[in-house]
């Protein structure tokens, strides 16, 4: 019955009671602060996100939230309820006890086996594909990254923070950069320069590709303190895999790469192609993740934004967009 009716509307007094007056803070993001809560009776554990922006139209907020609240998929975090009282806005989600994926994949010790990592990647892909194709309306996430993938008690991945950009006013001066463009390092080229193509579901595919590469490599896609040739991981792993496929000498780490690690890397590289049309759909990504590594082929072109040593790979397009300068500008704007 609850699923048919959609999310519950809570009064602000309910929110303060659920969170014990905002006692246990779980985190802080571009949209606001998240607090752990308990709903009685039943001791149902919840995560309550207090939105830092409260000037949006109340009716629009409720309409958007009602739509998002009717979305149910095992790999998408469920919106349990919301609060829209005066200028105070809150979103109430199911609580994910194991937190976000980033603390596991960037850990100094490997947290998951390769089989488990592939299973998690498949779950994430299914969640994103559901947002793209399984709902009454297409929902584009625009901020796929490890921090926005939450893990339940059984380490089942769930896509979080989907559709939240829609909860903000359309006035560009008001929407935060994180809401309109995503996060530095995961943003598809077309999100910051229209010369690369149209913004679409393929923009989420790009971000997912970066996520896959980080899961495979156990490191962030750009490492400032690494050697210049290895600073941008997608470029480095592409070069090593390409050399390995042609029989050229490659590093020992590539020679001894697990087949699932290689598979995740190849799929990730195919997802981050510069031209959106060259990227697979999320449905095709699922098929690749379900297949064996031996049937996958390397993309013919290397990753965009390949660092200072790969200046010949920078492509001039409409507006003379240069990846590093654009990313720097966005980063400064985000700060």
Backbone torsions as a table, in degrees:
resi	resn	phi	psi	omega
1	UNK	NA	-42.2	-179.7
2	UNK	-61.0	-39.3	-178.9
3	UNK	-66.9	-34.5	179.1
4	UNK	-72.3	-35.9	-177.1
5	UNK	-79.2	-21.4	-177.5
6	UNK	91.3	-168.2	-174.5
7	UNK	-69.6	152.6	178.4
8	UNK	-81.0	140.2	174.7
9	UNK	-92.9	121.7	-179.6
10	UNK	-104.0	145.6	170.4
11	UNK	-78.3	158.9	-179.7
12	UNK	-62.0	-32.8	177.0
13	UNK	-64.8	-34.2	175.4
14	UNK	-63.6	-42.5	-178.9
15	UNK	-61.7	-44.7	179.4
16	UNK	-64.9	-35.5	178.9
17	UNK	-70.2	-43.1	-179.6
18	UNK	-60.9	-39.2	-177.0
19	UNK	-92.8	4.3	-175.4
20	UNK	52.9	50.9	-179.2
21	UNK	59.3	43.3	174.3
22	UNK	59.3	45.8	-175.0
23	UNK	-77.0	-42.0	-171.3
24	UNK	-110.6	95.9	-178.1
25	UNK	-83.3	125.3	-178.9
26	UNK	-90.5	-29.3	-177.9
27	UNK	176.9	174.5	-178.8
28	UNK	-134.4	134.1	179.3
29	UNK	-137.3	-174.7	-178.6
30	UNK	-64.3	-24.3	-177.4
31	UNK	-91.6	-18.2	-178.4
32	UNK	149.4	-164.9	-178.1
33	UNK	-101.7	147.9	179.7
34	UNK	-115.4	133.2	-178.2
35	UNK	-124.4	146.9	175.4
36	UNK	-80.1	141.8	-179.4
37	UNK	-140.9	163.2	177.2
38	UNK	-132.5	127.6	179.8
39	UNK	-101.3	124.0	178.9
40	UNK	-103.1	152.2	-6.9
41	UNK	-77.7	165.7	177.4
42	UNK	105.4	-11.4	-179.5
43	UNK	52.1	47.6	178.3
44	UNK	-79.6	119.9	-177.6
45	UNK	-82.5	135.1	-175.1
46	UNK	-134.2	162.4	171.8
47	UNK	-118.4	122.0	-176.0
48	UNK	-109.4	118.5	179.5
49	UNK	-101.7	115.4	175.4
50	UNK	-89.6	115.8	-178.0
51	UNK	-73.6	130.6	-177.3
52	UNK	-72.7	-20.8	-179.9
53	UNK	-102.2	124.9	-174.6
54	UNK	-125.0	11.0	-176.6
55	UNK	-90.5	5.0	-178.7
56	UNK	-77.7	154.7	-178.1
57	UNK	-62.3	129.2	-175.9
58	UNK	-62.2	-42.4	-179.2
59	UNK	-65.7	-41.3	178.0
60	UNK	-63.7	-42.4	179.3
61	UNK	-58.0	-48.9	-177.7
62	UNK	-64.5	-39.4	179.3
63	UNK	-63.3	-46.2	-179.9
64	UNK	-64.1	-45.2	-177.3
65	UNK	-64.3	-38.9	179.5
66	UNK	-61.9	-39.3	177.9
67	UNK	-65.5	-49.6	-179.3
68	UNK	-63.6	-35.6	-177.6
69	UNK	-67.0	-16.9	179.5
70	UNK	-92.4	5.0	178.9
71	UNK	-86.5	124.0	-179.7
72	UNK	-134.8	116.8	178.0
73	UNK	-153.0	144.1	-175.8
74	UNK	-61.4	-24.2	-178.2
75	UNK	-107.3	21.8	174.8
76	UNK	-129.5	129.1	179.8
77	UNK	-61.2	133.9	-175.6
78	UNK	-87.9	131.9	174.4
79	UNK	-85.0	114.2	-176.6
80	UNK	-83.8	-39.2	-177.1
81	UNK	-168.3	-174.2	-177.2
82	UNK	-155.3	167.7	174.3
83	UNK	-134.1	131.3	176.0
84	UNK	-138.9	88.1	-175.2
85	UNK	-132.6	119.7	-172.7
86	UNK	56.2	-125.7	179.3
87	UNK	-99.1	8.3	-177.1
88	UNK	-94.0	128.7	-179.0
89	UNK	-126.1	135.1	177.2
90	UNK	-142.2	148.1	174.6
91	UNK	-119.5	132.3	-176.1
92	UNK	-113.7	117.4	-176.6
93	UNK	-113.9	162.9	169.3
94	UNK	-64.2	146.7	-176.5
95	UNK	-86.9	134.1	179.2
96	UNK	-106.2	101.8	-171.2
97	UNK	-62.3	-26.7	-177.8
98	UNK	-93.3	5.3	173.8
99	UNK	70.1	-154.4	-173.7
100	UNK	-94.0	157.9	-174.9
101	UNK	-64.5	-29.7	-173.3
102	UNK	-59.2	-34.5	-176.7
103	UNK	-72.5	-13.8	178.3
104	UNK	-95.7	-43.4	-175.6
105	UNK	-77.8	-21.8	179.0
106	UNK	-101.0	12.2	179.2
107	UNK	-73.1	151.2	179.7
108	UNK	-66.8	-25.6	176.9
109	UNK	-108.7	136.4	-178.9
110	UNK	-65.2	123.9	-175.2
111	UNK	-87.3	-30.4	-174.5
112	UNK	-125.6	151.4	171.9
113	UNK	-71.6	166.4	179.1
114	UNK	-65.2	-35.4	177.2
115	UNK	-62.9	-41.3	-179.8
116	UNK	-68.5	-40.0	178.1
117	UNK	-61.5	-41.7	178.5
118	UNK	-64.6	-38.5	178.0
119	UNK	-64.8	-41.2	178.1
120	UNK	-66.0	-43.6	178.4
121	UNK	-59.8	-40.6	179.5
122	UNK	-64.8	-40.8	177.9
123	UNK	-63.0	-43.7	178.6
124	UNK	-61.9	-45.1	-179.9
125	UNK	-60.4	-40.4	179.5
126	UNK	-66.6	-38.3	178.1
127	UNK	-63.8	-45.4	179.8
128	UNK	-66.1	-41.4	179.4
129	UNK	-61.8	-36.0	177.6
130	UNK	-64.3	-43.1	177.8
131	UNK	-61.8	-36.6	-178.3
132	UNK	-75.3	-39.0	-168.1
133	UNK	-127.4	-15.2	-171.3
134	UNK	-97.3	-4.8	-177.4
135	UNK	-102.5	168.8	176.2
136	UNK	-61.1	-35.3	177.3
137	UNK	-124.7	151.3	179.3
138	UNK	-73.6	128.7	177.8
139	UNK	-113.3	118.1	176.7
140	UNK	-98.3	130.4	-173.0
141	UNK	-78.7	-52.0	179.0
142	UNK	67.9	8.2	176.0
143	UNK	-150.0	46.4	177.1
144	UNK	-72.3	122.8	178.1
145	UNK	-164.6	164.6	-176.9
146	UNK	-56.6	-34.3	-178.1
147	UNK	-65.9	-25.7	-178.3
148	UNK	-98.3	13.9	172.6
149	UNK	-111.5	115.4	-177.6
150	UNK	-104.4	154.1	-176.1
151	UNK	-119.0	130.4	-179.1
152	UNK	-83.1	-169.7	-175.1
153	UNK	-60.1	-27.9	179.7
154	UNK	-101.0	14.8	-178.3
155	UNK	62.5	28.2	171.7
156	UNK	-78.8	126.0	-177.1
157	UNK	-76.7	144.3	178.0
158	UNK	-135.8	129.5	178.5
159	UNK	-72.6	128.9	-178.8
160	UNK	-119.6	168.5	176.9
161	UNK	59.1	31.6	177.9
162	UNK	-83.7	140.8	174.0
163	UNK	74.4	0.1	-175.5
164	UNK	-67.9	-26.6	178.2
165	UNK	-60.7	-27.2	-179.7
166	UNK	-70.8	-15.5	-178.0
167	UNK	-85.4	-0.1	179.9
168	UNK	-103.8	155.0	178.1
169	UNK	-59.2	157.4	-178.2
170	UNK	-78.1	-11.4	-179.1
171	UNK	-62.8	116.3	-174.5
172	UNK	-61.2	-29.3	-179.2
173	UNK	-70.9	-13.1	-175.4
174	UNK	-103.8	-31.0	-178.4
175	UNK	-74.4	126.8	179.2
176	UNK	-65.9	152.4	-179.6
177	UNK	-56.9	-38.1	-178.9
178	UNK	-61.6	-30.4	-179.2
179	UNK	-78.8	-36.4	-173.6
180	UNK	-91.4	-24.3	-172.8
181	UNK	-126.9	-8.4	-178.6
182	UNK	90.1	-154.4	-174.2
183	UNK	-117.1	138.4	179.3
184	UNK	-52.0	132.6	-179.6
185	UNK	100.6	-21.8	-179.1
186	UNK	-118.6	-3.9	-174.1
187	UNK	-76.2	129.7	175.8
188	UNK	-67.5	143.5	-177.6
189	UNK	-52.1	-38.4	-177.9
190	UNK	-68.4	-14.1	179.3
191	UNK	-73.2	-23.6	180.0
192	UNK	-120.8	0.0	174.4
193	UNK	-153.4	112.0	-173.1
194	UNK	-65.1	-16.0	178.7
195	UNK	-65.0	-16.0	-179.1
196	UNK	-84.9	-14.9	-179.0
197	UNK	137.4	-179.0	-177.7
198	UNK	-82.5	145.3	174.4
199	UNK	-74.1	129.2	-176.1
200	UNK	-157.7	-167.4	176.4
201	UNK	-61.8	-22.8	178.0
202	UNK	-67.2	-18.1	175.5
203	UNK	-68.8	-37.3	174.5
204	UNK	-68.2	-35.6	178.8
205	UNK	-60.8	-41.7	177.9
206	UNK	-58.7	-49.7	-179.2
207	UNK	-61.9	-39.5	178.0
208	UNK	-63.6	-37.7	177.5
209	UNK	-60.5	-42.3	176.8
210	UNK	-62.8	-40.9	177.9
211	UNK	-61.1	-44.1	178.9
212	UNK	-60.0	-44.0	-179.6
213	UNK	-63.6	-37.6	178.0
214	UNK	-69.2	-37.6	176.7
215	UNK	-63.5	-41.3	-178.5
216	UNK	-70.4	-44.0	-175.9
217	UNK	-83.6	-16.8	-177.9
218	UNK	66.2	25.1	-179.8
219	UNK	-151.1	160.8	179.3
220	UNK	-70.7	154.0	-172.7
221	UNK	-64.4	-24.7	176.6
222	UNK	-127.5	125.1	-178.7
223	UNK	-120.3	107.0	-172.6
224	UNK	-62.8	-32.6	-174.7
225	UNK	-91.4	-1.5	179.4
226	UNK	-77.8	164.9	175.1
227	UNK	-57.9	147.6	-172.6
228	UNK	-54.4	-35.6	-178.5
229	UNK	-71.8	-20.5	-178.0
230	UNK	-111.8	2.8	-175.0
231	UNK	-62.5	-41.7	179.4
232	UNK	-101.1	101.2	-170.7
233	UNK	-56.7	-45.6	-179.6
234	UNK	-55.7	-40.3	179.8
235	UNK	-67.5	-43.3	-178.6
236	UNK	-64.3	-47.9	-176.6
237	UNK	-68.4	-31.9	176.0
238	UNK	-63.1	-47.4	-178.9
239	UNK	-60.3	-44.4	-178.1
240	UNK	-67.0	-42.8	179.6
241	UNK	-67.0	-39.3	179.6
242	UNK	-63.8	-42.8	177.8
243	UNK	-64.3	-40.9	-178.9
244	UNK	-63.8	-38.9	-178.8
245	UNK	-68.2	-31.4	-179.5
246	UNK	-90.2	1.5	177.5
247	UNK	85.4	4.1	177.5
248	UNK	-72.7	161.2	178.8
249	UNK	-65.5	131.7	176.1
250	UNK	-133.2	170.9	-175.8
251	UNK	-65.3	156.9	-179.7
252	UNK	-60.9	-33.3	-178.4
253	UNK	-63.1	-34.8	177.8
254	UNK	-77.1	-39.5	-179.1
255	UNK	-61.3	-34.8	-178.5
256	UNK	-101.8	20.6	-178.4
257	UNK	-67.4	134.6	176.1
258	UNK	-64.3	145.4	-176.2
259	UNK	-61.0	-33.6	178.3
260	UNK	-73.0	-32.9	175.4
261	UNK	-64.4	-44.4	178.5
262	UNK	-62.3	-41.2	-179.6
263	UNK	-62.5	-46.4	179.6
264	UNK	-61.4	-39.6	-179.9
265	UNK	-65.4	-45.6	-178.5
266	UNK	-64.1	-43.8	178.5
267	UNK	-63.1	-42.5	178.4
268	UNK	-59.8	-43.1	179.6
269	UNK	-65.7	-35.2	177.7
270	UNK	-70.1	-29.9	-179.8
271	UNK	-75.0	-24.8	-175.2
272	UNK	-101.6	25.6	175.2
273	UNK	-60.3	143.8	-177.0
274	UNK	-60.0	-46.7	-179.6
275	UNK	-82.2	120.2	-179.4
276	UNK	-53.1	-33.7	-178.1
277	UNK	-67.7	-21.6	179.8
278	UNK	-84.1	-9.7	179.4
279	UNK	-85.1	148.2	176.2
280	UNK	-73.3	164.3	170.2
281	UNK	-79.6	166.9	177.6
282	UNK	-65.0	-29.9	177.1
283	UNK	-65.1	-40.6	177.3
284	UNK	-68.9	-34.5	176.6
285	UNK	-61.8	-43.2	178.5
286	UNK	-59.5	-43.7	178.5
287	UNK	-60.9	-40.2	179.5
288	UNK	-68.0	-40.2	179.4
289	UNK	-66.7	-28.3	179.4
290	UNK	-83.8	-12.2	-177.9
291	UNK	-93.2	176.2	177.6
292	UNK	-83.6	159.3	-177.1
293	UNK	-69.1	-26.3	-174.1
294	UNK	-71.9	-16.7	-178.5
295	UNK	-92.5	-5.5	-176.7
296	UNK	-90.8	138.9	179.0
297	UNK	-110.1	146.1	176.8
298	UNK	-65.7	144.4	173.5
299	UNK	-66.6	153.5	-175.4
300	UNK	-79.1	-21.1	-178.8
301	UNK	-113.2	145.2	-178.0
302	UNK	-79.3	164.4	-176.7
303	UNK	-63.4	148.8	174.6
304	UNK	-72.8	157.2	179.5
305	UNK	58.6	67.2	-172.6
306	UNK	-96.5	15.1	174.9
307	UNK	93.3	175.4	-173.4
308	UNK	-66.1	-29.7	-176.7
309	UNK	-81.4	-5.6	-176.6
310	UNK	-119.5	44.9	-174.6
311	UNK	-62.8	-23.7	179.3
312	UNK	-70.8	-13.9	-179.4
313	UNK	-88.9	-10.7	178.0
314	UNK	-71.9	133.8	-174.4
315	UNK	-109.3	128.5	178.5
316	UNK	-83.4	127.5	179.6
317	UNK	-133.5	-177.9	-179.8
318	UNK	-50.4	130.2	179.6
319	UNK	87.1	2.3	-179.7
320	UNK	49.0	49.7	179.5
321	UNK	-71.9	130.1	173.1
322	UNK	-117.2	123.9	-169.1
323	UNK	-55.0	-48.4	-174.4
324	UNK	-66.5	-40.5	-178.5
325	UNK	-68.9	-37.5	178.8
326	UNK	-66.5	-44.1	179.8
327	UNK	-63.8	-37.8	177.1
328	UNK	-62.9	-43.1	-179.4
329	UNK	-63.5	-43.8	179.4
330	UNK	-64.9	-41.0	-179.7
331	UNK	-60.4	-43.9	-179.5
332	UNK	-66.1	-37.8	179.6
333	UNK	-65.9	-37.1	-178.4
334	UNK	-66.4	-33.9	179.2
335	UNK	-72.1	NA	NA
